[in-house]
Amino acid sequence: MHEKLTYVTSTSQSYYQSVGVSTMPSWINLEGNKIAYFDDVTVPLKVYGIESKLSFLPKDDDYCHASGKKAKFWRKGMCFYNAVRRCNTKYLVWIDSDVVIHKKFNIEQFLPSDREIATCICPDGWHTETGFVIVNTENPFTKRWISEYRNYWYNGKLSTLRRPWDGAVFYDSIQKYDYRNLYKRESDKKPAGFTDTPLLEYMTHYSGKRRKELIGTAI
């Protein structure tokens, strides 16, 4: 199974130095191909079995030189798009660089079926928690879907969404396709990270500034 998997994330040199330096060592618990795409300058991560590469961001794109959340999520979205297009294994497993992997686990329990494009976490009716996503690159509809996903940033659809986030784009773009949702509401807590998913036993997503302050206590 491991030869059918590629684990992927994206980051930047500065983000790695502030967050990834604490979280990425936990990728030692992942078995398979591992790639970290950097927006600017790569950082060697071979000690954790991770190949460091530069992101495929179009330098002539206006988003590439912009700032703010819209540009931030464009960077992640374009890296995700290009990673899916270039993936040469059956499954691409995207894990955000602010996720800590607590222990080894059997990835097969989370894989999408052959008829499903992806496994993801959809806790509500408007966005996907994209800190963990598995894409079935061999599904016959995956190329069409990932192209439609990318186009949200260029065809005006982004402005119709509740937030200009990659998670909102992911959710809206995948609705007409089959996918597996790992979210199972089991508590009254507001959906956050991997809460109410089977992933929580194995990993924690420290999304948001306040949660990142807790990373040091989890290592």
SVG drawing of the C-alpha trace seen along z (x, -y; Angstrom):
<svg xmlns="http://www.w3.org/2000/svg" viewBox="-25 -42 44 44">
<polyline fill="none" stroke="black" stroke-width="0.4" points="0.0,0.0 2.8,-2.5 4.0,-2.6 0.5,-3.9 0.6,-6.9 2.2,-10.3 1.9,-12.6 2.0,-16.3 2.0,-19.6 2.9,-23.2 4.6,-25.9 7.1,-28.7 10.6,-29.1 9.3,-31.6 6.2,-29.4 8.4,-26.4 10.7,-28.2 7.8,-29.3 5.5,-26.2 6.8,-23.4 10.0,-23.0 7.8,-21.7 5.2,-19.7 7.1,-18.3 9.3,-15.9 6.1,-14.0 5.9,-13.0 8.3,-10.3 5.1,-8.4 3.9,-8.4 4.9,-5.6 5.0,-6.4 6.4,-9.1 6.5,-12.4 6.8,-15.9 6.8,-19.4 6.3,-22.2 7.9,-25.6 6.6,-28.9 10.1,-30.4 13.3,-28.8 13.3,-25.1 14.5,-23.6 16.1,-20.1 13.8,-17.6 15.4,-14.3 16.0,-13.4 12.2,-12.9 12.0,-11.1 10.5,-14.2 11.5,-15.6 11.6,-19.4 10.5,-21.1 9.6,-24.5 5.9,-25.2 4.6,-25.5 3.2,-28.9 2.8,-31.1 5.0,-34.1 3.2,-36.2 -0.2,-35.8 -1.5,-38.8 -2.3,-36.6 1.3,-35.7 2.2,-39.3 -0.8,-40.0 -1.2,-39.8 -4.1,-39.0 -6.2,-35.9 -7.4,-35.6 -3.8,-35.4 -2.8,-33.1 -5.5,-30.6 -4.8,-30.9 -1.2,-29.8 -2.4,-26.7 -5.1,-26.1 -2.7,-26.3 -0.1,-24.1 -2.9,-21.5 -4.0,-21.7 -0.5,-21.2 0.3,-18.5 -2.8,-16.5 -2.0,-17.0 1.6,-15.9 1.0,-13.0 2.2,-9.7 0.7,-7.5 -3.0,-6.4 -3.5,-8.4 -2.4,-11.8 -2.8,-12.5 -2.7,-16.2 -1.8,-17.1 -1.4,-20.7 2.0,-21.6 0.5,-22.6 -0.8,-19.1 1.0,-16.9 1.0,-13.1 0.9,-11.5 1.5,-7.9 1.6,-5.5 -1.8,-4.4 -3.3,-2.3 -4.2,-4.8 -6.3,-2.1 -9.1,-2.8 -9.5,-6.3 -9.2,-5.7 -12.0,-6.7 -13.6,-3.9 -12.8,-3.6 -16.0,-5.5 -15.2,-8.4 -12.9,-11.2 -11.7,-12.0 -11.9,-11.5 -12.4,-14.8 -14.0,-16.4 -17.2,-18.4 -18.6,-19.5 -21.2,-21.9 -22.9,-23.0 -20.4,-25.4 -16.7,-24.4 -14.3,-21.5 -11.6,-21.1 -8.7,-20.8 -6.0,-20.0 -6.5,-16.3 -7.6,-15.2 -7.1,-12.1 -7.5,-12.3 -8.0,-9.3 -6.0,-10.4 -7.2,-7.4 -10.9,-8.2 -12.1,-9.1 -13.6,-12.4 -10.6,-13.7 -9.0,-15.6 -12.2,-17.4 -12.9,-18.2 -9.4,-19.5 -9.6,-21.8 -13.0,-23.1 -11.5,-23.6 -8.7,-25.8 -11.0,-27.9 -12.9,-29.3 -10.1,-31.8 -10.5,-33.0 -14.1,-32.7 -15.8,-34.8 -17.1,-31.9 -14.9,-32.7 -16.9,-35.9 -20.1,-33.8 -18.8,-31.8 -19.2,-32.5 -15.5,-32.9 -12.6,-33.1 -11.0,-30.1 -9.6,-27.0 -11.9,-24.9 -15.0,-26.7 -13.8,-26.2 -13.1,-22.5 -16.6,-22.0 -18.5,-23.8 -16.5,-22.2 -16.9,-18.6 -20.6,-18.6 -21.6,-17.1 -19.1,-14.2 -19.0,-11.2 -16.7,-11.6 -16.3,-10.2 -16.9,-12.4 -15.1,-11.5 -17.1,-13.9 -19.5,-12.3 -21.1,-14.7 -20.6,-13.1 -20.5,-16.2 -22.0,-19.6 -18.7,-21.3 -18.3,-23.7 -16.5,-21.9 -12.8,-22.6 -9.9,-20.7 -10.4,-17.0 -13.0,-17.0 -15.7,-14.3 -13.6,-12.4 -11.6,-9.1 -8.5,-11.1 -8.4,-12.6 -6.9,-9.4 -3.8,-9.8 -3.3,-13.5 -4.2,-17.1 -4.7,-20.1 -3.5,-23.3 -5.3,-25.6 -5.7,-29.3 -3.3,-31.5 -4.6,-30.5 -4.4,-26.7 -0.8,-27.1 0.2,-28.3 -0.5,-24.7 1.8,-23.0 4.7,-22.9 2.7,-20.9 1.9,-18.2 5.4,-17.3"/>
</svg>
